[in-house]
Amino acid sequence: MDLDNILWHLVAGTKGGPNRLYILYVLSDGPQNANQLTKELGLDYKTIKHHLEILVENGLVSASQEKKYGELYSLTDFAKEKVKIFEKYFKKIKLG
């Protein structure tokens, strides 16, 4: 599966897709740690960490350090290129 298909599957083809999409949206403004994302999205810390792990494993998000508290997460170059495609979905999530 190529990265375009992985991205689509992770945000549209799964139950957690909207949360992952919103994480990508927030990270498109700049790096954040899991605590910042928890406050921004209003989700449980464990939920944020779970989605971040999936996004890192699939090459959409990178972490500043390996398994350290406070590590910063940011979009990979691939995800930065593709964020424009999903802007209309970001707006739906934000408004919905």
Backbone as a ProteinNet text record, in pm:
[ID]
protein_1_A
[PRIMARY]
MDLDNILWHLVAGTKGGPNRLYILYVLSDGPQNANQLTKELGLDYKTIKHHLEILVENGLVSASQEKKYGELYSLTDFAKEKVKIFEKYFKKIKLG
[TERTIARY]
85.2	0	90.4	63	145.3	99.5	178.9	149.3	17.5	-21.6	-151.2	-264.8	-257.6	-361.6	-359.2	-238.9	-227.1	-291.8	-260.8	-318.3	-469.8	-521.1	-666.6	-728.4	-668.3	-719.9	-719.2	-612.1	-599.1	-695.7	-739.6	-828.9	-973	-994.3	-1131.4	-1182	-1091.9	-1134	-1140.1	-1124.6	-1125.9	-1207.6	-1247.8	-1327	-1252.1	-1120.5	-1040.3	-995.4	-1037.7	-995.4	-1016.9	-1134.9	-1154.5	-1056.7	-1024.9	-927.2	-788.7	-749.7	-619.1	-614.6	-725.2	-731.7	-716.6	-781	-771.8	-631	-565.5	-425.8	-339.1	-357.9	-280.8	-308.4	-432.5	-471.8	-399.7	-402	-337.1	-186.2	-126.7	17.3	58.4	-36.6	-2.8	34.5	-4.5	33.8	168.8	223.5	354.2	359.3	480.3	498.7	429.8	382.8	322	354.3	348.3	363.9	224.9	223	95.4	5.9	64.4	-16.8	-83.7	-11.2	-69.5	-183.4	-163	-267.7	-389.7	-366.2	-476	-563.5	-500.7	-575.8	-647.1	-578.4	-634.5	-754.5	-744.8	-849.2	-953.6	-923.7	-1018.7	-1033.1	-926.5	-928.2	-837.9	-857.3	-776.5	-631.6	-536.5	-394	-361.8	-415.2	-387.8	-442	-554.6	-612.2	-520.5	-473.2	-380.6	-254.9	-196.2	-73.9	-97.3	-211.9	-245	-246.5	-315.8	-324.1	-188.8	-111.6	22	109.8	103.5	181.4	145.1	17	-27.7	23.3	13.5	58.9	210.2	285.6	431.5	465.8	402.5	428.5	402.9	309.3	272	337.4	435	515.2	449.2	346.1	278.1	321.2	368.3	412.4	547.9	634.5	762.2	771.8	847.8	867.9	1009.8	1026.5	1157.1	1254.2	1205.1	1287.9	1218.4	1295	1235.9	1179.2	1047.1	976.5	1019	1028.7	1060.3	938.6	922.6	813.7	836.7	732.6	741.6	793.2	811.8	860.9	764.1	819.5	738.9	707.7	585.7	541.8	520.5	559.7	540.8	507.6	451.2	417.5	543.7	541.9	650.8	633.4	735.1	725.3	609.9	590.7	479.6	346.7	326.8	200	180	287.8	277	226.1	274.6	230.3	81.9	34.9	-101.3	-205.6	-162.4	-256	-357.7	-316.8	-407.6	-527.4	-505.8	-611.7	-723.4	-685.9	-781.5	-838.2	-807.1	-854.1	-1005.8	-1079.2	-1225.1	-1275.4	-1205.6	-1244.6	-1210.4	-1097.3	-1060.7	-1172.3	-1221.6	-1326	-1454.1	-1488.4	-1607.1	-1593.2	-1475.2	-1452	-1459.5	-1397.3	-1394.8	-1535.5	-1613.7	-1749.3	-1849.8	-1820.7	-1915.2	-1907.5
-117	0	124.1	220	340.3	439	543.2	637	710.6	739.6	803.4	715.1	586.5	493.7	476	472.9	462.3	583	701.5	823.7	819.9	784.9	779.9	678.8	561.4	457.9	505.9	571.7	613.1	723.9	804.7	914.5	892.1	807.4	788.3	645.9	551.4	411.7	346.4	424.4	364.6	448.8	385.6	453.5	572.7	559.8	666.6	770.8	755.9	846.5	994	1033.2	1176.3	1231	1151.1	1196.7	1211.5	1115.1	1124.2	1241.6	1264.3	1377.4	1508.2	1518.9	1641.8	1659.8	1550.7	1558.5	1612.3	1560.1	1609.2	1757	1795.6	1936.5	2025.8	1986.7	2066.5	2072.5	1959.1	1956.1	2032.9	2059.6	2137.7	2281.8	2325.8	2459.2	2459	2342	2332.4	2218.8	2182.7	2070.8	2093	1983.2	1985.5	1854.6	1857.3	1731.9	1673.4	1554.3	1485.3	1561.6	1624.8	1701.5	1820.6	1889.3	2001.9	1954.5	1841.6	1786.6	1744.6	1689.9	1650	1769.9	1880.7	2002.5	2058.5	2060.5	2116.6	2037.1	1904.8	1820.2	1776.3	1792.5	1750.7	1600.4	1528.2	1382.4	1334.5	1211.3	1147.9	1134.4	1149	1139	1005.2	895.3	763	752.9	815.3	815	890.3	1006.5	1084.9	1004.2	944	865	748.5	683.5	572.3	620.5	730.8	781.5	831.7	893.5	938.3	819.6	712	592.3	539.5	535.3	487.7	580.5	710.5	806.8	800.2	778.7	763.7	635	524.6	394.5	399.2	482.1	488.8	604.6	668.8	768.5	903.4	935.9	1064.4	1167.7	1120.3	1207.6	1155.7	1248.2	1208	1263.6	1193.3	1234.5	1286.9	1386.4	1448.2	1357	1270.5	1178.5	1043.4	942.3	809.4	786.8	774.6	735.4	815	944.2	1032.6	1117.4	1149.8	1237	1375.4	1434.3	1569.3	1576.5	1462.4	1466.1	1542.9	1613.3	1690.7	1607.5	1619.9	1550.7	1653.5	1617.2	1706.6	1623.7	1690.8	1623	1588.6	1474.5	1441.3	1523.4	1525.8	1600.3	1550	1417	1360.3	1414.9	1412.5	1459.3	1607.8	1686.3	1829.6	1852.8	1771.9	1783.7	1750.4	1653.7	1602.7	1676.2	1755.7	1824.4	1906.4	1967.8	2050.2	1969.1	1843.4	1756.9	1741.9	1742.8	1713.5	1837.7	1956.6	2078.9	2083.8	2040	2044.3	1952.9	1841.5	1751.2	1810.7	1882.4	1950	2044.7	2121	2218.6	2150.5	2037.3	1963.6	1915.4	1866.9	1819.1	1935.5	2044.1	2161.4	2217.9	2220.2	2275.6	2173.7	2045.1	1940.1	1907.9
0	0	0	-88.4	-92.2	14.3	37.1	145.2	126.4	2.9	-19.4	31.3	0.5	46.3	197.5	255.7	401.2	467.1	415.9	471.8	463.9	349.1	332.5	428.8	439.4	528.6	673.9	715.5	855.5	895.2	799.4	835.7	792.1	694	645.6	664.3	677.1	678.3	814.2	921.3	1054	1150.9	1261.3	1363.4	1423.1	1441.6	1499.5	1399.2	1274.4	1168.3	1197.1	1244.4	1273.2	1376.8	1479	1577.6	1515.3	1432.7	1367.4	1270.6	1202	1109.8	1185.6	1299.2	1377.1	1434.2	1473	1518.1	1404.9	1284.3	1169.3	1146	1159.3	1141.5	1242.1	1368.7	1472.5	1449.4	1413.3	1389.6	1263.9	1175.7	1056	1091.9	1212.7	1260.9	1330.7	1358.6	1423.1	1522.2	1564.7	1656.6	1790.9	1848.5	1981.6	2052.4	2184.7	2257.4	2286.7	2342.3	2365.3	2463	2564	2659.3	2591	2505.4	2432.5	2343.2	2275.5	2189.5	2271.7	2391	2478.8	2512.3	2548	2580.9	2458	2345.1	2221.8	2172.3	2177.6	2121.8	2223.9	2351.6	2455	2464.7	2430.5	2436.9	2549.4	2592.3	2693.6	2644.4	2736.6	2702.9	2636.4	2689.3	2631.8	2489.4	2464.2	2329.5	2233.4	2277.1	2193.8	2165.1	2269	2250.3	2154.4	2165.5	2076.1	1930.1	1904.2	1767.1	1717.7	1804.3	1765	1726.3	1803.7	1771.1	1633.4	1603.2	1471.7	1361.2	1382.7	1282.2	1263.2	1371.6	1361.4	1287	1324.5	1260.8	1110.5	1068.8	927.9	853.1	915	846.2	822.8	898.7	881	984.3	1097.8	1206.4	1254	1294	1351.9	1493.1	1577.1	1716.2	1731.7	1817.8	1836.8	1910.5	1995.7	2073.9	2078.2	2110.7	2122.8	2262.3	2271.4	2394.1	2516.7	2500.8	2612.9	2645.2	2773.1	2814.3	2755	2701.7	2646.7	2504.8	2439.8	2302.6	2213.7	2118.7	2025.7	1902.4	1856.1	1735.6	1626.4	1505.9	1391.8	1268.5	1168.9	1044.3	967.7	901.4	809.8	682.3	599.4	473.7	388.3	385.9	309	359.1	490.1	547	520.1	527.1	499	357.1	263.1	123.6	109.7	185.6	170.1	253.7	349.1	438.2	359.1	251.6	171	121.5	89.6	38.9	142	269.2	374.9	442	392.9	458.1	472.6	371.2	381.4	492.1	516.7	624.3	760.6	767.8	890.9	931.9	836.2	865.1	912.8	853.7	896.6	1040.7	1075.5	1211.2	1308.1	1274.5	1362	1382.9	1276.8	1285.3	1339.3	1313.6	1351.1	1493.6
[MASK]
++++++++++++++++++++++++++++++++++++++++++++++++++++++++++++++++++++++++++++++++++++++++++++++++

